[in-house]
Amino acid sequence: MTTTSKRIIIKTQADAVAYLTSVGCQHLDSLGDDGRLCIERRCHRCGGSGIYTQYHGTCFACAGQRSTWTERPNVIAFARNHRTKAAARANRDAKRVAAATEASAEGRAWLEANGMTEMAEGLNMNSSISSERLLWGLVSNCLQFGSMTEKQATFARSLIVQIAERKVQDARKIDAPTGRVAVTGQIVARKISENAYGSTDRITVLVETEAGTWTLNCTTPSAITGASPRRGDMVSLTATVEPSDTDPSFAFGKRPSKATMVKATEETKAMTTTHYSCLYRQPGHATVPQGYTLLERGRMDLMLGTYWRRTDLPVGDTPYGLISYPAPLDDPASWDLKEVQP
């Protein structure tokens, strides 16, 4: 598609000045009596300083020799060149807009044919929900390219189901209580993080009541750490609950106690306790999957990037003794486990 417009005729100096004035050219003030402009140019890389950056030294584009210079083009030739470039730029922009409009129309038709139009209209790219942001990205690509691939469409449908389920869950949310509360709920997340001061083990529990649901986040009680609690397990505990300032249905728990495992998943039941001995630490015992034992490994020094000592506890709360793993061990080798030969 090519944009056609009335051609501007530039034959005389007056025509050139009129054209440059209409497009807002800033160089007309330098027009001399000889019909030439005086234009100060600068290197497009260093901006006329001759130095690319303080770390790279001399500009590689102008070599520091021609960082600034002066051009004196004829005003008529300058105006004609400006007109040619402006027309080419307008044609490129028109083609780009036409292609984008056509692809957007095809994308909307594809969304409507696949029953995703209603869901796509209510998306927000700045949503705090990751599934909505992912779906927004897929819809944007669909409007840009005209359709989705088969895998993208399958993923988009799964995201729509997740968003619908989340809306149902959000509708049942209630404000979390305050004070010392005894709760029973399902673990929906467990996270173990390590820093310079040690490790932190926290669980997130979804508490369901007759009035609705709310979520509690607290440190993993030591009474159930040995049982290796994981997502899906039912636990019971008592903690001092304080609702979050940003989400009343989400609360933080302090000093959890009286914790017990109400119902464990099959993965948790498959865990067993094994004893180990090592070269550089006292012997102890660890909770690992049945049929596996701990394997010693070196610990990497984050500053030097080298292995400087050995350790037998990849995840743990104490120097020796009972440790546990935070997630199902789909790949035992990555958790420093060694399969026991039958």
C-alpha angles and dihedrals in degrees: 000000000000125000114229121200138161109288115239111229115221113183105132136040089253090056090050093049091048092050095047090047091052092053093045099248111186096204098072091092088068094054109131133205089260091064095251131122124228108220123179111215130194133196110271091222107044098021092233099307095105090225119096095202134331089257098047101041122204117033111260093210101056098015087227090283102094105024091137131024141159126242125198106192124173108262093229093051090044092052093048091049090049090050092051093050092046092052092049091049091050091051092050092049092048092051091048093050092047092050092047091049092050093047091047091052091050091047093051090049090050092050091049092048090052096045097247101114097096093049093045094055094061098050124120122199090208094053117137089224111090095208091057092050091049092050090047089055092050092049091048091053090048091054090046099048102025101246147018129253119246093258092047091051091050091049092047091053091051089051091051089054091049092050092049091050091048091052089053090050092047090053089059095049118119134183114280117244124247130232134021106347135173110220138181119197150131123279108240097174142010125191131185114192128181130206140159091288097051136273132315122209116195135170132199115217126196108215116201121198135168090261095049143283136298134176130238126198119192142140115285107263113242090230092070100030091093091055089061097231115209142172111309097028119124114228137179123208145148121235143157103259125209119177120231119256093229101039119031091196091059120072139179122227127215130198098003114201143162090045121172136170107247097181129358129203122241090257091056092047089053091062118101137183118251132182122229140182127206141186101242105029139047116272118262144149134263139193109245137152117284112270095029137092133192119275120207117239139176121259117229120233105229092208100047099028092226136110105256104166143009129251136178099199112078091173124017149131098218134040090252139357129047118023133164142194123245101214142028110286102236091157108034093183091066090056095054094252126149121208114235112237112234 
